[in-house]
């Protein structure tokens, strides 16, 4: 017996796009595209124009336009992820310092975004900038009784993959941690 996976109530949102057929218990048994509805929706999609003062191909214009999304994400990150929407400082010098640190943070974030393009092709959801930062934050070190620092845990496969995008490996991390020893 075939597994019944969808009831009429669950499929209600698809009834415009598909002609749905149910059995006596109101379970989906067959479907067919509603071509007329789909064609009408496509016809109503409309057009958009990108106007530029420079001469360029449509592909280049679209590529630049899509890059705008990255800028919007960076500003969203400034406001929420880096908490830059409120100054929370009392002096001009503190504000300048906060702007400088934020600027450096955005450079690092953008570099993560750019370097992760290859990883996103494998798994787009697993290699978001916040996800990669969260993964890298789990790299910890500890100081022993003689003042030497060392990595606390082995690197995960995901951490190694992210670090590889920056030409880093376990040896590089261990060497960097060792430089903090006194």
C-alpha positions as CSV (number, residue, x, y, z in Angstrom):
1,X,0.0,0.0,0.0
2,X,1.4,3.4,-0.9
3,X,2.1,5.8,1.9
4,X,-0.4,8.6,2.1
5,X,1.5,11.8,2.6
6,X,-0.8,14.8,1.9
7,X,-4.3,15.6,2.7
8,X,-6.6,17.9,0.9
9,X,-6.2,20.5,3.7
10,X,-2.4,20.4,3.4
11,X,-2.6,20.8,-0.4
12,X,-5.0,23.7,-0.5
13,X,-2.3,26.2,-1.3
14,X,-1.4,24.3,-4.5
15,X,-4.9,24.0,-6.0
16,X,-4.5,27.0,-8.4
17,X,-1.2,25.7,-9.9
18,X,-2.2,22.0,-10.0
19,X,-5.4,20.1,-10.7
20,X,-5.4,17.8,-7.6
21,X,-7.2,14.5,-7.3
22,X,-8.0,12.9,-3.9
23,X,-9.3,9.5,-2.8
24,X,-12.4,8.9,-0.7
25,X,-10.3,9.7,2.5
26,X,-9.2,13.0,1.1
27,X,-5.6,12.0,0.5
28,X,-3.8,13.2,-2.6
29,X,-3.6,10.4,-5.3
30,X,-2.8,12.4,-8.5
31,X,-2.0,15.8,-9.8
32,X,-1.6,17.6,-13.1
33,X,-0.2,21.0,-13.9
34,X,-2.8,23.7,-14.5
35,X,-1.0,25.0,-17.6
36,X,-3.4,27.8,-18.3
37,X,-3.0,29.3,-14.8
38,X,0.9,29.0,-15.0
39,X,1.0,30.7,-18.4
40,X,-1.2,33.5,-17.2
41,X,1.0,34.0,-14.2
42,X,4.2,34.1,-16.4
43,X,2.5,36.6,-18.7
44,X,1.8,38.9,-15.7
45,X,5.3,38.7,-14.4
46,X,6.3,41.9,-16.1
47,X,9.6,43.5,-16.9
48,X,12.2,45.6,-15.2
49,X,14.9,47.9,-16.5
50,X,18.3,48.7,-15.2
51,X,19.5,52.0,-16.5
52,X,23.2,52.9,-16.3
53,X,25.3,55.9,-17.3
54,X,28.1,53.6,-18.4
55,X,28.0,51.4,-21.5
56,X,28.1,47.7,-20.5
57,X,26.5,44.4,-21.3
58,X,23.3,43.3,-19.8
59,X,25.1,40.5,-17.9
60,X,27.6,43.0,-16.4
61,X,24.8,45.3,-15.3
62,X,22.9,42.4,-13.7
63,X,26.1,41.3,-11.9
64,X,26.6,44.8,-10.5
65,X,22.9,45.0,-9.5
66,X,23.1,41.7,-7.7
67,X,26.1,42.9,-5.9
68,X,23.9,45.5,-4.3
69,X,22.4,42.7,-2.2
70,X,25.8,42.1,-0.6
71,X,26.0,45.8,0.3
72,X,22.5,45.7,1.8
73,X,23.5,42.6,3.8
74,X,26.6,44.4,5.1
75,X,24.5,47.3,6.3
76,X,22.1,44.9,8.0
77,X,25.1,43.2,9.6
78,X,26.3,46.6,10.8
79,X,23.0,47.3,12.4
80,X,22.3,43.9,14.0
81,X,25.4,41.7,14.0
82,X,27.9,44.3,14.9
83,X,25.5,46.5,16.8
84,X,26.5,49.7,15.0
85,X,23.0,51.3,14.8
86,X,23.6,52.8,18.3
87,X,26.8,54.6,19.1
88,X,26.7,54.0,22.9
89,X,29.8,56.2,23.3
90,X,30.5,59.4,25.2
91,X,33.5,60.9,23.5
92,X,34.5,61.7,19.9
93,X,37.6,59.5,20.3
94,X,35.4,56.5,21.4
95,X,33.2,57.0,18.4
96,X,36.2,57.2,16.1
97,X,37.5,54.0,17.6
98,X,34.2,52.2,17.2
99,X,33.9,53.3,13.6
100,X,37.5,52.0,13.0
101,X,36.8,48.6,14.6
102,X,33.5,48.3,12.7
103,X,35.3,49.1,9.5
104,X,37.9,46.4,10.2
105,X,35.0,44.0,11.1
106,X,33.2,44.7,7.8
107,X,36.4,44.1,5.9
108,X,36.8,40.7,7.6
109,X,33.1,39.9,7.0
110,X,33.4,40.8,3.4
111,X,36.5,38.7,3.0
112,X,34.7,35.7,4.6
113,X,31.8,36.2,2.2
114,X,34.1,36.4,-0.9
115,X,36.3,33.5,0.1
116,X,33.3,31.3,0.9
117,X,31.9,31.4,-2.7
118,X,33.4,27.9,-3.4
119,X,32.0,26.5,-0.2
120,X,28.6,27.9,-0.9
121,X,28.4,25.9,-4.1
122,X,28.6,22.7,-2.0
123,X,26.2,23.7,0.7
124,X,24.7,27.2,0.6
125,X,23.0,27.1,4.0
126,X,26.0,25.6,5.9
127,X,28.5,28.3,4.8
128,X,26.8,31.6,5.6
129,X,29.0,34.3,7.1
130,X,27.4,34.1,10.5
131,X,27.6,30.3,10.4
132,X,31.3,30.3,9.5
133,X,32.1,32.9,12.2
134,X,30.2,30.7,14.7
135,X,32.2,27.7,13.6
136,X,35.5,29.5,13.8
137,X,34.6,30.9,17.3
138,X,34.7,27.3,18.6
139,X,38.5,27.2,18.0
140,X,39.8,27.6,21.6
141,X,43.1,27.7,23.2
142,X,44.2,27.3,26.8
143,X,47.3,28.3,28.8
144,X,49.2,25.8,30.7
145,X,51.1,26.3,34.0
146,X,54.3,27.4,32.3
147,X,52.5,30.1,30.3
148,X,52.3,28.4,26.9
149,X,49.1,28.4,24.9
150,X,47.9,25.5,22.9
151,X,44.8,24.6,21.0
152,X,42.1,23.0,23.2
153,X,40.4,20.8,20.7
154,X,41.1,19.3,17.3
155,X,39.8,21.2,14.3
156,X,36.5,20.0,12.8
157,X,36.3,19.1,9.2
158,X,34.2,22.2,8.6
159,X,36.7,24.4,10.4
160,X,39.5,23.0,8.2
161,X,37.5,23.6,5.1
162,X,36.8,27.3,6.0
163,X,40.4,27.9,7.0
164,X,41.6,26.3,3.7
165,X,39.8,29.1,1.9
166,X,42.3,31.5,3.6
167,X,45.3,29.2,2.9
168,X,45.4,28.3,6.6
169,X,45.8,24.9,8.2
170,X,46.2,23.3,11.7
171,X,49.9,24.1,11.7
172,X,49.3,27.7,10.9
173,X,46.7,27.9,13.8
174,X,49.1,26.2,16.2
175,X,52.0,28.4,15.2
176,X,49.8,31.6,15.7
177,X,48.6,30.4,19.1
178,X,52.2,29.6,20.1
179,X,53.2,33.2,19.4
180,X,51.0,34.3,22.3
181,X,53.0,32.3,24.8
182,X,55.2,34.2,27.2
